[in-house]
Amino acid sequence: WPAELGRDLALSHRWLDLSLEDRLNGVRAAPDGSLARVVLQASDVIDKGKYRHHALIRHWVDHVAAQLAGSLTTVVISKAGSVEFKPVPAAAACAQLDALLSAWRSGMSRPLPLAVKTAFAWLADPDKACTVYEGGYAFKGEVEMSPYLARVWPDYASLVADGEFFELAELLRPLFEAAFVEK
């Protein structure tokens, strides 16, 4: 994608009574006409050979929203690795945005049981999610780093008790599956 596109791409999406309107700049084009965004990330996206998925969420949301303007690849580059998000079919992108907007609306009226690092751990290996949330020997859990989580869900059992955590974690599955490490 050596050439700048030279114009912004308009994004527009409607879900119930919410309207998402934006413009996407910094888009690049390849000789074959394919489009991409190349994003530089100051913090590492890979640590000890594994993705720090939580550091990619905002880029994934931007990527999914960018699909409203057409097929587009997003490349996130950090000093310790990069990730490439392939284009998402328009219908799938709209469905993901609808689900995210629904969760956002719910989160505006009450705390949501979503611990992001724990959710990614659960998606990778459900048996490790409790340890990521509560911590272990010489390892701080996510709950210890968040007064918000500690106040409402002091332990993993309370976080997952009503099952909503698992539903919200599924919203992160497309990002979890889209990320890959280049060897």
N, C-alpha and C positions, 0 to 999 in steps of 0.2 A: 504494500500500500504506500508507494512512494509519493503520491501526489495528494495535496490538500484538495478537498472537494470544492472549497471556495464559497460554500453557502451553508446555512444552518438547515437542519431537517426539522420539520414541524411534527410534533407528537400530539395526539389527541385520543383520549379514551374516556368513555362514560360508563359508570357503574351505578345503578339506581339513581340517586339524586346527586352523586358526586361526579365531578368532571375533572379530568387530568389534562392539563394543557401545558406544553413546554416546547422548547426548542433545543435541539442537540447541535453543539458546535464541535469543532475539532475532528470532524469525520475525514477519513482519508480514503483514497480510491486506488485500486490496482488497475493495471492495463486491461484486465479482463472485465472491468466494470464492477467487481465486488467491492463492498464497502467495509470499513473497519474503524474502530476507535482504539487508539493506543493510549493507555493510561499509565502514568508513572506513579508508583506507590512508594512512599518514603519508608514505611515499615515493611518488614519481611513478610511475604505471603507463604513462605515455606520455612519450617523450623524442624531440624533433626529429621529431614526427609519426609515430613508430613505437612500437608496444607494446614494453615491457620484459617480454616473456613470462616470463622467469625470476622476475620479481617477482609473478607471478600464480599460480604453481604451487600454493602452499598453498591459495589460494582455490578453485582448480579442484578439488583433491582434496576439499576440504570440500563443494563444490557437488555433485560426483558422489556422495559419501556421503550428502548430504542427500536425494538422489532415492530413497533407501531408505524414507524416510518419506512419500513422495508427490511429486507434481509441484511443483517449486519453482524460482523464478528467483533468481539471485544478482546483485546490483549492487555492484561495487567502485568506490568514489569516491575519487579523490585530488585534490590541488590542481591537477594538470595532466591532467585528463581522467578519464573513467570507462569502465568496461566492463560489459556486461550478458551474463551467461551464461543462455541460455534453458534451460528444463527439458530433461532428457535422458530418453528412454524407459527404464523400469526395467530391461529386459533388457540394454540397452547399458550402463547404469550398473553393473550387476552384472558384466558382462564386463570393463569397464575396471577395476573394483576388483580382480577376480581377477588381472588382468595386473599391476597395481601391487603386489599382495601377493606374487605370484610373484617379481617383481624385487626387492622388499624382502627376501624370504627369501634369495635368491641373494646380495644385498649384505651380508647378515649373516655370510657365510662367506668372502667374497673381495671384492677391489676390483672395482667395475663400471666399464667404459669408457664413462661417460656424462659428458660435459662439456655442461652444460645450455645455455649461450649458444651453443656450437658446434652443438648439436643443433637449436636453433631456427633458426640460420643455415642449416643443411643443409636443413631443411624449407622455408625460404623460397627459397633459391638454393644448390644444392649446390656451385656454383663458388666461393662465398664462405666456405664452412665452414673451409677450411684457414687462411685469413687470420684469421678470428675466433679460431681456436685458437692459432695461432703468432704472430699479430701482424704488424705491418708498420712502415713508416716512421712514427715518432711515434705509434704505436698499440700498446699492450700487448695481447698475446694472452691468452686465458683460461688457458693453461698457465702463463704467468708470474705469475698471481695465485693459483695454487693449488699448494702444495707436494705435495699428494696426487697431482694430475694429473702434475706435473713428474717426480715420482719413478717412477711406473709407466708413463706414456706421454709421453715427453719431446717427441714431435713428432706431427703429425697422422697420418702414415703408421703409426706404432705404435698410435695410438688406434683406427684403423679396420681394422687388419690382418686380424683374424679375423671381421669383419662384425658382431660383437655390438653395436657402437656404433649401427649403423643400426637394429637390432631395438629397442634401448632408446629411440632417438630417436622411433621410431614410437609409443611409449607417450605421447609428448607431442603427437602430431598432433591428438587431439581438442581439447586446449586451444588449440593453434595455430589450428585452424579455427573455434573458438567465439568467439575474440576479434575484435572489430571496433572501429573508431574512428568515433565520431560526428562528423560534419562540422558 
